[in-house]
Amino acid sequence: PRVTTTTTTAPTTTTTTTAPIPRIETARYPDLWITAIEAGWPTDRLPTLDIIAFHESRGQHEVIGGGAYGVLQIQWSAHKHWIGTEFGITNPEELFDPHTNLAVALWLAEYADEHYGIWCQPWYRSLKTPNKYCK
């Protein structure tokens, strides 16, 4: 008896579900919220991140102010060593990319939370009363 084997390959399907982003309708910069989520930011921090982006750069990505770069104004001279070590970034203009800037800012926020107990400490001047916003 002869045996015939048939292999059938079905196309792989990917299902993406999109959960609504809480309070995005109140965002000044909804695209920034989406990018922040893609960079790993928790949704409960997005309203404060929106305020920070407004005060730091007015939501603009290619901004340099006092040696700080990008939408969340990452201070290059203060952070370039660990940014290079953690992210391989050697040129501060790489921080103009919103996803990169938000990923670096998240690392910085987590560091601040772990060491100082308040995640938004690096942006305290923008918030004036960070304890009000960064619980």
Disulfide bonds with the S-S distance in Angstrom:
Cys120-Cys134 1.56
